[in-house]
Amino acid sequence: MNKYQYKVKGVDYEVEIAEVEGNIAKVNVNGIPFEVELQKPINAAKHPTMGAPKVQAPQSAAPAAKPAVAQPAEAPAAPAAAPAAGTSVKAPLPGTITEIRVQVGQQVNAGDIVLVLEAMKMQNNIEAETTGKVTSIQVKQGDSVMEGSVLLTIG
């Protein structure tokens, strides 16, 4: 198994490639398992900002694995570009969303439980850090999230 350390938008990720069979890779990102579909490698000569210098990984890794490993780490962060204005509620640790207790437009008070995140077989209540209206929700029940992922926004 190969282990790598990545930093995406200031969040550290530990990625372990468990196995690659055909074009499917089984990886663990911060302990959360993912199956990712490998696509053809990015040509570092055409895209120098996508090449090996940004990735702190051994150069002995199979080139096809690099794009696949980056996908799970970036996938939870992608919705972060879409939140409405306001205060972001972020995942304090990696886990799975088991319950969303609010809706967009709902008024919440600081300390209200807005969703439940399961991590290491424990239910963690995620509370609003500020009073306001929920302006956006970036996750749905069953989503796997990484530490630092934006879950919802309160404006």
C-alpha positions, 0 to 999 in steps of 0.5 A: 500500500502507498501512503501520501500526504496532500494539502487541499485548500489548507486542509491536510489529507492522508491518502492510502492506496489500498488496491488498484484493479483495472481502472478502479482504485480503492483508497482511504482518505483520512481513514474513509474508504473510497472507490475511485475511477481512474482516468488517463493521467494529466500531462504535467508538461501541458499543465505544470501546476498539476504536476508532481511539485505540488504533490508530496508523494514518492515519485515511484507511484504509478502515474495513473493513481495521482488523478484518482487520489486527488479526486476524493480529496477535492470532491468534498471541497468542491461545494465550498465554492458555492455557499451563500454569504455568511458564516460557514459551518465546517466539519470538525473531523472526517465522517459521514452525514447521518442527519440534517436537522435544518433547511435553507431559510430556517432561523437558527440560534448559536448552539442549535444542532444543525446536523449529525456527523458520524465519525469512528462509530460515534454520532457527533452533534454539529452546532451552529456557531452563530445566530442567523438563517441557513443560507445554503446546505452543501451536503446531504444525508449519507455524504462522506466529508473531510475535516474542514469541508463546508457543511452549511452556511448561516447568514 
